[in-house]
Amino acid sequence: MKNIDFSQLIELVRKMVADGICPWTDHQDFDSILSHILQECKELSEAVHEGYSIKEVTSEAGDVLTLVLLLCFKMEFLGMSSLDAIISEALAKIRRRAPHVFDPSKRISYEEARTAWALAKLEEKSEK
């Protein structure tokens, strides 16, 4: 992965939201962005399951990624959260639900991983 490309994508989407450089982006709200994400996920699923070319699958995955970033920056722009906070929460959630991935010496089975994830998720819900 070229970090420079990922950084450029993040910065471009941030500018699209914060600097108003894209009229289409300016007209999007949470409902429309979520609708677009769902549509692009369906298109990605179709591309994978219907045997589309790697280029087409990659393009659809890029659409999903771009829209998720757009949603994150809309949240940031409205003062609801920040990309940093969203990333931190995603990492914290993985640490809670799959701590074994942070310790290469700890190997567990698929069933153990699935059970640990489900138990951690239940515990999180009971704490809310």
ZAMARGU-4260 file (C-alpha; in steps of 0.2 Angstrom, whole numbers, plus 5000, padded with zeros to 4 digits):
<rodrens>
0) 5000/5000/5000 | 5006/5017/4996 | 5003/5028/5011 | 5005/5043/5000 | 4990/5039/4990
5) 4980/5035/5005 | 4985/5051/5013 | 4980/5061/4997 | 4963/5052/4997 | 4960/5057/5015
10) 4966/5075/5012 | 4955/5077/4996 | 4939/5070/5004 | 4943/5082/5019 | 4944/5097/5007
15) 4928/5092/4998 | 4919/5093/5014 | 4928/5107/5024 | 4932/5118/5009 | 4916/5116/4999
20) 4926/5112/4983 | 4912/5100/4977 | 4894/5105/4974 | 4889/5087/4975 | 4897/5084/4992
25) 4890/5100/4999 | 4872/5093/4995 | 4875/5077/5004 | 4868/5074/5022 | 4869/5058/5033
30) 4855/5049/5025 | 4860/5052/5007 | 4878/5047/5011 | 4872/5031/5020 | 4861/5027/5005
35) 4876/5029/4993 | 4887/5018/5005 | 4873/5005/5004 | 4872/5006/4985 | 4891/5005/4983
40) 4892/4990/4995 | 4879/4981/4984 | 4889/4985/4969 | 4905/4979/4977 | 4896/4963/4982
45) 4889/4960/4964 | 4907/4964/4957 | 4914/4951/4969 | 4901/4937/4967 | 4898/4939/4948
50) 4916/4938/4944 | 4920/4955/4938 | 4937/4960/4934 | 4950/4964/4948 | 4950/4982/4941
55) 4931/4983/4943 | 4931/4976/4961 | 4945/4988/4965 | 4935/5002/4959 | 4919/4998/4969
60) 4930/4995/4985 | 4937/5013/4982 | 4919/5020/4980 | 4915/5012/4997 | 4931/5019/5005
65) 4928/5036/4998 | 4910/5037/5004 | 4915/5031/5022 | 4928/5044/5023 | 4915/5057/5017
70) 4904/5052/5031 | 4918/5053/5044 | 4922/5071/5038 | 4904/5076/5038 | 4904/5071/5056
75) 4920/5080/5059 | 4914/5096/5050 | 4898/5096/5060 | 4908/5094/5077 | 4901/5077/5080
80) 4917/5067/5080 | 4934/5067/5071 | 4943/5055/5059 | 4956/5053/5073 | 4942/5049/5086
85) 4934/5037/5074 | 4950/5028/5070 | 4955/5027/5088 | 4938/5019/5092 | 4940/5007/5078
90) 4957/5002/5085 | 4950/5001/5103 | 4936/4990/5098 | 4948/4978/5089 | 4959/4978/5105
95) 4943/4973/5116 | 4936/4961/5104 | 4951/4953/5096 | 4966/4956/5108 | 4975/4941/5100
100) 4979/4950/5085 | 4991/4962/5095 | 5000/4947/5101 | 5008/4937/5087 | 5013/4923/5099
105) 4995/4920/5104 | 4986/4909/5091 | 4968/4905/5093 | 4955/4895/5083 | 4942/4902/5072
110) 4929/4897/5085 | 4938/4905/5099 | 4940/4921/5090 | 4922/4921/5085 | 4917/4918/5103
115) 4928/4931/5110 | 4921/4944/5098 | 4903/4940/5102 | 4906/4940/5121 | 4916/4957/5120
120) 4901/4964/5109 | 4888/4958/5122 | 4899/4966/5136 | 4900/4982/5127 | 4881/4983/5124
125) 4878/4979/5143 | 4889/4994/5148 | 4879/5006/5137
</rodrens>
